[in-house]
């Protein structure tokens, strides 16, 4: 079955400017058979008149958390609440709307919306005290809970801090209601996982996939895959006869236990999964390690202290990091390392260099995630090692930047999220959203990438506009390069003959209408492997 698309503007994301645009596309089965001028297009079984609309390659969200995103879409949304009163009002409203709930969950609150940036259980208790309340921070590196949740988790003054985390305490040593880094994962998230059913997870999977398809995403890279996520997506694949509506590449999460043998046992499980038979729809491609926290909570590992004089140690010290990276590298797994602070990115690259020295010089494509502040020279070092810069324009939204800047408080603020540095150095740059830490909408992500203005609040002016990228390059980083970031650059991510037929049709052309149109643009159709997976509006089809 062949389909000819005519009367459109097709941005192919081909790195050759002479091939970046086309007029017609032919899909044969699940691949592109022709991309070029209308006059040269072959006949096809079916013709689609695009009515002058813009066609793009399907986006790949190169860093996301699928189950968490699916769960977050059904939780109390707190990002827009810019004061404690507003947060409390939303919690009261959610409790009134769900009188039978046994637990209330919310996500997305910002530190600078809380007095002094110091949330307490008492602040939530003032709004909802009768059921446990769990509120994940916007960056998902902290969890704010009420007194009922502290009791449910069994956290008392005698509960020790876990490795790499902190239970916030008052002057008398009593827990205040804030769980930082691994304290959030060890207590709040472990309890969440234990009380979430397979039915819940199946709903989260479907919710996330539907949301992505509606916003033009045809492939994703999950950055915290575990047994729960694997089982849930295997069930989703089985329900569809071995397919999924989007392509899922996953990195297996490796947590630092403090014991090298236990850490390597986790890597062994990832190796087993990565080497097992898989499909293009669902596969484990590597491992993920969280080396540090976030700048907003002063938990990212920095070379120099924060404005308040504090600093944070890495969750993975270099000596514990080296054997894990070397083992994964030896098995040809991709390594993705969360490194937001400049000291974290330094040791991430040190560990990769150690693996190269131990395992020999051969093609490899490791990654560093986020790189919100990296020291000068980092991009060049990454390019030399062939390490991908995996970055999220949505994290640079100026509407949520003030607290980030205040925590550093010095010249480092002027080098926040410097995407062109990685281009100039020759490193592969892949864009993503890190949903649900930020909105999953691909077009809003492109707006921030190409303007450095806010997609959350249009009244906030652009910040660091010198780091903005032209729209063609931004989309290339979110399609072609995002696919290449997991080794798929030779078969998907752009519109080219022989490539996977993944494309989207928009109702707006931001290339001609300007970047602001990205914020109002709608995806009319999403096609994955030649099949329509989402349609917002009937597109005229003929023979």
Helices and strands as residue ranges (DSSP letters): E 2-6, E 9-11, G 17-19, E 21-22, E 24-28, E 31-36, E 46-49, E 54-57, E 59-64, H 66-72, E 76-77, H 84-97, E 103-109, G 111-113, G 115-117, H 121-125, E 132-137, E 142-145, H 147-153, E 165-169, E 175-181, H 182-183, I 184-189, H 190-195, H 198-214, E 217-225, H 227-239, E 247-253, H 260-275, E 282-290, H 318-330, E 334-339, H 342-359, E 367-370, H 378-385, E 388-391, G 393-396, G 398-400, H 402-408, G 411-415, H 419-425, E 429-431, H 442-451, G 465-467, H 471-478, H 480-484, E 503-506, H 510-513, G 515-519, E 523-528, E 531-535, E 541-542
